[in-house]
């Protein structure tokens, strides 16, 4: 709420400044808005400073879920800085139970944590039916930097989801396992125009990586699972 008010004050002040003042009342309004803006910013800074040494995750979680007009950003940032499994779990709770603004900030903070704290939790989040599709897309794109059997299996579960298929096909080009390459080839050969072009681009990414390795006998990484059947066979 306070963040919205600050934005409103900034925009209104800018408009008054751009279009000039017609009378003393408008000049007085601008001065009032400027003072209010400074007051609110000072309150936010003091609130953030009060959290600097706070390590009670339950208290921080309660504040983040019920900000009561306070800026939730420093609360979520403080949780992330604690950098423990419990802190990562708290961020997951915020992603799932908060409004989209708090949820988005919590997801960003979770993705900034160490791989050992975030990867399995991000994979679990992908499986949550209540997670917003936009957030699922962000997770899929983020996980491209952490290829592995668990990540690949989670991402491939969305290959038939029209809303997420572009991110899936793009991410497979970064994972680059035999299974991923096999699926990309199928979409490059038989997919519709949109998926076909993304698959072709992802295959080129894999080929570029092979060429840049400088190894004539470079092998596409294999995962222990069975390769998928032809997705386009009748």
PAVOSE-63237 format. One record per residue (C-alpha): residue number from 1; residue in one letter; x, y, z. Coordinates in steps of 0.001 Angstrom, whole numbers, plus 500000, padded with zeros to 6 digits. Example, Ala and Ser with C-alpha at 12.3 -4.5 7.8 and 13.67 -1.06 7.14 Angstrom:
<node num="1" residuo="a" xx="512300" yy="495500" zz="507800"/>
<node num="2" residuo="s" xx="513670" yy="498940" zz="507140"/>
//
This chain:
<node num="1" residuo="x" xx="500000" yy="500000" zz="500000"/>
<node num="2" residuo="x" xx="502748" yy="502426" zz="500963"/>
<node num="3" residuo="x" xx="504732" yy="501601" zz="497827"/>
<node num="4" residuo="x" xx="501669" yy="502401" zz="495718"/>
<node num="5" residuo="x" xx="501217" yy="505694" zz="497563"/>
<node num="6" residuo="x" xx="504849" yy="506644" zz="496978"/>
<node num="7" residuo="x" xx="504491" yy="505956" zz="493263"/>
<node num="8" residuo="x" xx="501294" yy="508013" zz="493134"/>
<node num="9" residuo="x" xx="502997" yy="510921" zz="494903"/>
<node num="10" residuo="x" xx="505958" yy="510786" zz="492520"/>
<node num="11" residuo="x" xx="503741" yy="510760" zz="489423"/>
<node num="12" residuo="x" xx="501467" yy="513527" zz="490661"/>
<node num="13" residuo="x" xx="504446" yy="515670" zz="491641"/>
<node num="14" residuo="x" xx="505986" yy="515167" zz="488212"/>
<node num="15" residuo="x" xx="502757" yy="516158" zz="486460"/>
<node num="16" residuo="x" xx="502427" yy="519306" zz="488538"/>
<node num="17" residuo="x" xx="506033" yy="520177" zz="487843"/>
<node num="18" residuo="x" xx="505763" yy="519539" zz="484086"/>
<node num="19" residuo="x" xx="502573" yy="521515" zz="483580"/>
<node num="20" residuo="x" xx="503505" yy="524314" zz="485951"/>
<node num="21" residuo="x" xx="501421" yy="525932" zz="488655"/>
<node num="22" residuo="x" xx="498302" yy="527936" zz="488040"/>
<node num="23" residuo="x" xx="498002" yy="529242" zz="491597"/>
<node num="24" residuo="x" xx="499479" yy="529112" zz="495071"/>
<node num="25" residuo="x" xx="497271" yy="526166" zz="496033"/>
<node num="26" residuo="x" xx="498996" yy="523905" zz="493522"/>
<node num="27" residuo="x" xx="502416" yy="525056" zz="494700"/>
<node num="28" residuo="x" xx="501384" yy="524304" zz="498252"/>
<node num="29" residuo="x" xx="500135" yy="520867" zz="497192"/>
<node num="30" residuo="x" xx="503495" yy="520056" zz="495613"/>
<node num="31" residuo="x" xx="505315" yy="521085" zz="498794"/>
<node num="32" residuo="x" xx="502986" yy="518899" zz="500838"/>
<node num="33" residuo="x" xx="503489" yy="515911" zz="498531"/>
<node num="34" residuo="x" xx="507254" yy="516361" zz="498666"/>
<node num="35" residuo="x" xx="507216" yy="516427" zz="502462"/>
<node num="36" residuo="x" xx="504926" yy="513401" zz="502632"/>
<node num="37" residuo="x" xx="507155" yy="511510" zz="500226"/>
<node num="38" residuo="x" xx="510233" yy="512252" zz="502341"/>
<node num="39" residuo="x" xx="508403" yy="511188" zz="505510"/>
<node num="40" residuo="x" xx="507271" yy="507874" zz="504039"/>
<node num="41" residuo="x" xx="510731" yy="507118" zz="502663"/>
<node num="42" residuo="x" xx="512298" yy="507876" zz="506052"/>
<node num="43" residuo="x" xx="509828" yy="505512" zz="507727"/>
<node num="44" residuo="x" xx="510701" yy="502752" zz="505265"/>
<node num="45" residuo="x" xx="514424" yy="503268" zz="505842"/>
<node num="46" residuo="x" xx="513959" yy="503148" zz="509628"/>
<node num="47" residuo="x" xx="511854" yy="500005" zz="509287"/>
<node num="48" residuo="x" xx="514526" yy="498323" zz="507136"/>
<node num="49" residuo="x" xx="517222" yy="499248" zz="509669"/>
<node num="50" residuo="x" xx="515157" yy="497739" zz="512483"/>
<node num="51" residuo="x" xx="515285" yy="494383" zz="510687"/>
<node num="52" residuo="x" xx="519053" yy="494350" zz="510172"/>
<node num="53" residuo="x" xx="519731" yy="491950" zz="513062"/>
<node num="54" residuo="x" xx="516383" yy="490155" zz="513120"/>
<node num="55" residuo="x" xx="516794" yy="486373" zz="512831"/>
<node num="56" residuo="x" xx="513361" yy="485229" zz="513976"/>
<node num="57" residuo="x" xx="512062" yy="483727" zz="510736"/>
<node num="58" residuo="x" xx="508557" yy="483189" zz="512101"/>
<node num="59" residuo="x" xx="508262" yy="486866" zz="513039"/>
<node num="60" residuo="x" xx="509624" yy="487996" zz="509685"/>
<node num="61" residuo="x" xx="507233" yy="485661" zz="507900"/>
<node num="62" residuo="x" xx="504284" yy="487061" zz="509835"/>
<node num="63" residuo="x" xx="505283" yy="490632" zz="508961"/>
<node num="64" residuo="x" xx="505717" yy="489783" zz="505282"/>
<node num="65" residuo="x" xx="502298" yy="488131" zz="505120"/>
<node num="66" residuo="x" xx="500664" yy="490993" zz="506999"/>
<node num="67" residuo="x" xx="502732" yy="494104" zz="506177"/>
<node num="68" residuo="x" xx="500039" yy="496477" zz="507522"/>
<node num="69" residuo="x" xx="501164" yy="499305" zz="505272"/>
<node num="70" residuo="x" xx="504880" yy="498650" zz="505759"/>
<node num="71" residuo="x" xx="507269" yy="497974" zz="502904"/>
<node num="72" residuo="x" xx="507583" yy="494190" zz="502554"/>
<node num="73" residuo="x" xx="510773" yy="494262" zz="500442"/>
<node num="74" residuo="x" xx="513254" yy="494595" zz="503357"/>
<node num="75" residuo="x" xx="511419" yy="491847" zz="505255"/>
<node num="76" residuo="x" xx="511779" yy="489383" zz="502386"/>
<node num="77" residuo="x" xx="515372" yy="490473" zz="501786"/>
<node num="78" residuo="x" xx="516159" yy="489876" zz="505466"/>
<node num="79" residuo="x" xx="514679" yy="486370" zz="505313"/>
<node num="80" residuo="x" xx="516853" yy="485574" zz="502293"/>
<node num="81" residuo="x" xx="519987" yy="486879" zz="504032"/>
<node num="82" residuo="x" xx="519496" yy="484422" zz="506889"/>
<node num="83" residuo="x" xx="520382" yy="481871" zz="504206"/>
<node num="84" residuo="x" xx="519250" yy="478664" zz="505910"/>
<node num="85" residuo="x" xx="516876" yy="475870" zz="504877"/>
<node num="86" residuo="x" xx="514257" yy="477370" zz="507198"/>
<node num="87" residuo="x" xx="514648" yy="480734" zz="505486"/>
<node num="88" residuo="x" xx="514255" yy="479105" zz="502071"/>
<node num="89" residuo="x" xx="511110" yy="477330" zz="503292"/>
<node num="90" residuo="x" xx="509734" yy="480666" zz="504507"/>
<node num="91" residuo="x" xx="510246" yy="482161" zz="501055"/>
<node num="92" residuo="x" xx="508423" yy="479201" zz="499519"/>
<node num="93" residuo="x" xx="505502" yy="479882" zz="501854"/>
<node num="94" residuo="x" xx="505423" yy="483501" zz="500723"/>
<node num="95" residuo="x" xx="505489" yy="482483" zz="497070"/>
<node num="96" residuo="x" xx="502455" yy="480260" zz="497581"/>
<node num="97" residuo="x" xx="500386" yy="482188" zz="500116"/>
<node num="98" residuo="x" xx="500919" yy="485875" zz="499351"/>
<node num="99" residuo="x" xx="499528" yy="488333" zz="496828"/>
<node num="100" residuo="x" xx="501330" yy="488527" zz="493503"/>
<node num="101" residuo="x" xx="503587" yy="491423" zz="494542"/>
<node num="102" residuo="x" xx="504888" yy="489768" zz="497718"/>
<node num="103" residuo="x" xx="504968" yy="486407" zz="495929"/>
<node num="104" residuo="x" xx="507046" yy="487827" zz="493066"/>
<node num="105" residuo="x" xx="509576" yy="489387" zz="495423"/>
<node num="106" residuo="x" xx="509813" yy="486167" zz="497454"/>
<node num="107" residuo="x" xx="510422" yy="484124" zz="494303"/>
<node num="108" residuo="x" xx="513195" yy="486498" zz="493192"/>
<node num="109" residuo="x" xx="514844" yy="486190" zz="496610"/>
<node num="110" residuo="x" xx="514555" yy="482399" zz="496553"/>
<node num="111" residuo="x" xx="516160" yy="482244" zz="493106"/>
<node num="112" residuo="x" xx="519052" yy="484352" zz="494421"/>
<node num="113" residuo="x" xx="519877" yy="481811" zz="497148"/>
<node num="114" residuo="x" xx="522574" yy="479158" zz="496940"/>
<node num="115" residuo="x" xx="521858" yy="476198" zz="494625"/>
<node num="116" residuo="x" xx="521746" yy="473695" zz="497495"/>
<node num="117" residuo="x" xx="518936" yy="475723" zz="499084"/>
<node num="118" residuo="x" xx="516877" yy="476617" zz="496042"/>
<node num="119" residuo="x" xx="516969" yy="473930" zz="493337"/>
<node num="120" residuo="x" xx="514869" yy="471222" zz="495013"/>
<node num="121" residuo="x" xx="512459" yy="473856" zz="496349"/>
<node num="122" residuo="x" xx="512019" yy="475429" zz="492918"/>
<node num="123" residuo="x" xx="511354" yy="471993" zz="491451"/>
<node num="124" residuo="x" xx="508758" yy="471356" zz="494172"/>
<node num="125" residuo="x" xx="507152" yy="474733" zz="493453"/>
<node num="126" residuo="x" xx="506744" yy="473775" zz="489805"/>
<node num="127" residuo="x" xx="504573" yy="470862" zz="490909"/>
<node num="128" residuo="x" xx="502202" yy="473083" zz="492900"/>
<node num="129" residuo="x" xx="498915" yy="473485" zz="490997"/>
<node num="130" residuo="x" xx="498246" yy="476827" zz="492707"/>
<node num="131" residuo="x" xx="501468" yy="478439" zz="491472"/>
<node num="132" residuo="x" xx="500819" yy="481177" zz="488918"/>
<node num="133" residuo="x" xx="501757" yy="480216" zz="485360"/>
<node num="134" residuo="x" xx="503911" yy="483339" zz="485068"/>
<node num="135" residuo="x" xx="505949" yy="482186" zz="488081"/>
<node num="136" residuo="x" xx="506260" yy="478679" zz="486654"/>
<node num="137" residuo="x" xx="507700" yy="480182" zz="483485"/>
<node num="138" residuo="x" xx="510221" yy="482188" zz="485501"/>
<node num="139" residuo="x" xx="511296" yy="479071" zz="487412"/>
<node num="140" residuo="x" xx="511683" yy="477002" zz="484254"/>
<node num="141" residuo="x" xx="513852" yy="479682" zz="482672"/>
<node num="142" residuo="x" xx="515912" yy="480024" zz="485857"/>
<node num="143" residuo="x" xx="516555" yy="476285" zz="486180"/>
<node num="144" residuo="x" xx="518282" yy="476165" zz="482790"/>
<node num="145" residuo="x" xx="521493" yy="477011" zz="484652"/>
<node num="146" residuo="x" xx="521191" yy="473904" zz="486839"/>
<node num="147" residuo="x" xx="520824" yy="470864" zz="484559"/>
<node num="148" residuo="x" xx="520218" yy="467528" zz="486214"/>
<node num="149" residuo="x" xx="517854" yy="464573" zz="486113"/>
<node num="150" residuo="x" xx="515439" yy="466072" zz="488660"/>
<node num="151" residuo="x" xx="515348" yy="469446" zz="486930"/>
<node num="152" residuo="x" xx="514947" yy="467952" zz="483474"/>
<node num="153" residuo="x" xx="512087" yy="465671" zz="484562"/>
<node num="154" residuo="x" xx="510255" yy="468572" zz="486220"/>
<node num="155" residuo="x" xx="510633" yy="470811" zz="483181"/>
<node num="156" residuo="x" xx="509604" yy="468108" zz="480714"/>
<node num="157" residuo="x" xx="506351" yy="467602" zz="482611"/>
<node num="158" residuo="x" xx="505217" yy="470913" zz="481069"/>
<node num="159" residuo="x" xx="506175" yy="470144" zz="477479"/>
<node num="160" residuo="x" xx="502485" yy="469828" zz="476483"/>
<node num="161" residuo="x" xx="501399" yy="472978" zz="478336"/>
<node num="162" residuo="x" xx="500776" yy="475589" zz="475641"/>
<node num="163" residuo="x" xx="501414" yy="478418" zz="478083"/>
<node num="164" residuo="x" xx="504815" yy="477082" zz="479145"/>
<node num="165" residuo="x" xx="506006" yy="475162" zz="476090"/>
<node num="166" residuo="x" xx="508142" yy="478048" zz="474731"/>
<node num="167" residuo="x" xx="510101" yy="478268" zz="478012"/>
<node num="168" residuo="x" xx="510431" yy="474486" zz="478150"/>
<node num="169" residuo="x" xx="511818" yy="474175" zz="474625"/>
<node num="170" residuo="x" xx="514203" yy="477062" zz="475199"/>
<node num="171" residuo="x" xx="515452" yy="475614" zz="478495"/>
<node num="172" residuo="x" xx="516052" yy="472175" zz="476961"/>
<node num="173" residuo="x" xx="518672" yy="473790" zz="474747"/>
<node num="174" residuo="x" xx="520641" yy="474721" zz="477865"/>
<node num="175" residuo="x" xx="520190" yy="471310" zz="479513"/>
<node num="176" residuo="x" xx="521326" yy="469564" zz="476341"/>
<node num="177" residuo="x" xx="521025" yy="465925" zz="477428"/>
<node num="178" residuo="x" xx="520305" yy="463133" zz="474964"/>
<node num="179" residuo="x" xx="516660" yy="463124" zz="476025"/>
<node num="180" residuo="x" xx="516354" yy="466898" zz="475633"/>
<node num="181" residuo="x" xx="518004" yy="466829" zz="472224"/>
<node num="182" residuo="x" xx="515726" yy="464000" zz="471093"/>
<node num="183" residuo="x" xx="512609" yy="465995" zz="472039"/>
<node num="184" residuo="x" xx="513973" yy="469160" zz="470452"/>
<node num="185" residuo="x" xx="514589" yy="467314" zz="467191"/>
<node num="186" residuo="x" xx="511028" yy="466008" zz="467188"/>
<node num="187" residuo="x" xx="509620" yy="469508" zz="467620"/>
<node num="188" residuo="x" xx="512053" yy="470962" zz="465089"/>
<node num="189" residuo="x" xx="510874" yy="468425" zz="462515"/>
<node num="190" residuo="x" xx="507182" yy="468142" zz="463325"/>
<node num="191" residuo="x" xx="506163" yy="471018" zz="465586"/>
<node num="192" residuo="x" xx="503941" yy="473906" zz="464631"/>
<node num="193" residuo="x" xx="505580" yy="477153" zz="463547"/>
<node num="194" residuo="x" xx="506160" yy="478686" zz="466990"/>
<node num="195" residuo="x" xx="507465" yy="475563" zz="468748"/>
<node num="196" residuo="x" xx="509394" yy="474534" zz="465632"/>
<node num="197" residuo="x" xx="511452" yy="477741" zz="465520"/>
<node num="198" residuo="x" xx="512210" yy="477663" zz="469260"/>
<node num="199" residuo="x" xx="513284" yy="474025" zz="469028"/>
<node num="200" residuo="x" xx="515538" yy="474797" zz="466070"/>
<node num="201" residuo="x" xx="517140" yy="477663" zz="467978"/>
<node num="202" residuo="x" xx="517691" yy="475416" zz="471018"/>
<node num="203" residuo="x" xx="519294" yy="472729" zz="468866"/>
<node num="204" residuo="x" xx="521675" yy="475331" zz="467464"/>
<node num="205" residuo="x" xx="522597" yy="476227" zz="471034"/>
<node num="206" residuo="x" xx="523489" yy="472601" zz="471738"/>
<node num="207" residuo="x" xx="525503" yy="472382" zz="468499"/>
<node num="208" residuo="x" xx="527381" yy="475581" zz="469386"/>
<node num="209" residuo="x" xx="528283" yy="474148" zz="472774"/>
<node num="210" residuo="x" xx="529587" yy="470979" zz="471124"/>
<node num="211" residuo="x" xx="531666" yy="473012" zz="468666"/>
<node num="212" residuo="x" xx="533042" yy="475285" zz="471381"/>
<node num="213" residuo="x" xx="534109" yy="472288" zz="473470"/>
<node num="214" residuo="x" xx="536866" yy="471650" zz="470916"/>
<node num="215" residuo="x" xx="536459" yy="467905" zz="471325"/>
<node num="216" residuo="x" xx="535931" yy="465839" zz="468201"/>
<node num="217" residuo="x" xx="534396" yy="463027" zz="470234"/>
<node num="218" residuo="x" xx="532169" yy="465224" zz="472401"/>
<node num="219" residuo="x" xx="529146" yy="463272" zz="473579"/>
<node num="220" residuo="x" xx="525782" yy="464775" zz="474465"/>
<node num="221" residuo="x" xx="525292" yy="464159" zz="478218"/>
<node num="222" residuo="x" xx="523208" yy="461097" zz="478995"/>
<node num="223" residuo="x" xx="520756" yy="460708" zz="481838"/>
<node num="224" residuo="x" xx="519798" yy="457305" zz="483242"/>
<node num="225" residuo="x" xx="516109" yy="457471" zz="482266"/>
<node num="226" residuo="x" xx="514719" yy="455932" zz="479118"/>
<node num="227" residuo="x" xx="514457" yy="458316" zz="476127"/>
<node num="228" residuo="x" xx="510902" yy="459441" zz="475302"/>
<node num="229" residuo="x" xx="508808" yy="457899" zz="472620"/>
<node num="230" residuo="x" xx="508093" yy="459788" zz="469413"/>
<node num="231" residuo="x" xx="505687" yy="462536" zz="470536"/>
<node num="232" residuo="x" xx="504291" yy="462978" zz="467049"/>
<node num="233" residuo="x" xx="503720" yy="459340" zz="466112"/>
<node num="234" residuo="x" xx="500147" yy="458240" zz="465526"/>
//
